[in-house]
Amino acid sequence: MKSFCFKDHRKLQSVIRGGAWRSGLVAASTLASLLSLPVCAQQAEQQQAVQATPVVVQPGAPGQPTRTLPPSTRATLPPRSSADVQFMQGMIMHHAQAVEMTALILSHTENKDLRLLGARISHSQSEEIKFMKRWLETRGELTLLPMPEMPGMDMSQPMLMPGMLTPKQMEALKKAKGAEFDQLFLTGMIQHHNGALIMVKDLFDTAGSGQDAELFNFATDVDSGQRAEIRIMQAMLQEKPL
């Protein structure tokens, strides 16, 4: 009986020791897992940060490989000339008068073709005004063309860009109705568009101007778009008596 109890006691101790070892192993494993959680989270955050960091690549010259620049690299705006700034400021004023002219169409004529053309001019030039203002503001420039202060200058007269209608022309347009309005609008807007073409030409004829890519693309779009609209308006004048 004693032998049996002794054997059972040894078995019990063995079981206890085994259970304690397994419990310790589980506890150690659990502790190791808990300790590893911050490390894993930190590694995951670092990996996400690396993935979120933008890669700045500088194209190489012809025949040369590209270069990966450090993340701290900051983009810089291309240099601008005073003529670039004056072109944008003047064109904002120029476009604003065209939009003012088109605003008269709905109340001054029933000509459907002219209404469609006016809506097209109004939309395109309003959007271009927004672009020009953003371009100037991004570069810390005024959106309005500064008025020069010259002795003897009549400051009551508005400063006009090439092709812009005079106050007398604008007054006549506002008073006209129907076919008379159509005639004055088309001839006036052709004059207006031709003035914009002169402004673009003057910009590109000025040394060191028009080098900014955004400005270059915008100015060339103005040139091509207004030439196309001039052809449309000339055809409308020739189609039938207005």
Residue pairs with C-beta under 8 A, 6 or more apart in sequence:
53 71
54 71
55 68
55 71
56 68
56 69
56 70
56 71
56 73
57 66
57 67
57 68
57 69
58 66
58 67
58 68
58 69
59 66
60 66
60 67
77 138
77 139
77 212
78 211
78 212
78 213
79 211
79 212
80 139
80 212
80 215
81 206
81 208
81 209
81 211
83 203
83 206
83 208
83 209
84 203
84 209
84 210
84 211
84 212
84 215
85 136
85 139
85 141
86 145
87 199
87 202
87 203
87 209
87 215
87 219
88 132
88 135
88 136
88 141
88 215
89 136
89 141
89 142
89 143
89 144
89 145
89 146
90 145
90 161
90 199
91 128
91 132
91 161
91 196
91 199
91 222
92 129
92 132
92 133
92 143
92 144
92 145
93 144
93 145
93 159
93 161
93 164
94 161
94 163
94 164
94 192
94 195
94 196
94 199
95 125
95 126
95 128
95 129
95 132
96 129
97 164
97 165
97 170
97 192
98 121
98 122
98 125
98 189
98 192
99 121
99 122
99 125
99 126
99 129
100 170
101 165
101 170
101 173
101 185
101 188
101 189
101 192
102 118
102 119
102 121
102 122
103 122
104 173
104 174
104 181
104 185
105 114
105 115
105 118
105 185
106 115
108 174
108 176
108 177
108 178
108 181
108 185
109 115
109 177
109 178
109 179
109 181
109 182
109 185
110 178
111 182
111 242
113 236
114 182
114 185
114 186
114 236
117 229
117 232
117 233
117 236
118 185
120 229
121 189
121 229
124 225
128 218
128 222
131 218
132 143
132 218
133 143
135 214
135 215
135 218
136 142
136 143
137 143
145 159
147 155
147 159
157 167
158 167
160 166
161 195
161 199
162 194
162 195
162 196
162 198
162 199
163 191
163 192
163 193
163 194
163 195
163 196
163 198
164 192
164 195
165 173
165 188
165 191
165 192
169 184
169 188
172 184
173 181
173 184
173 185
173 188
176 183
176 184
179 241
179 242
182 242
183 237
183 242
186 233
186 236
186 237
186 242
187 237
189 229
189 233
190 230
190 233
190 234
193 226
193 227
193 229
193 230
193 233
194 230
196 222
196 223
196 226
197 223
197 226
197 227
200 219
200 220
200 222
200 223
203 209
203 210
203 219
204 210
204 219
210 216
210 219
236 242
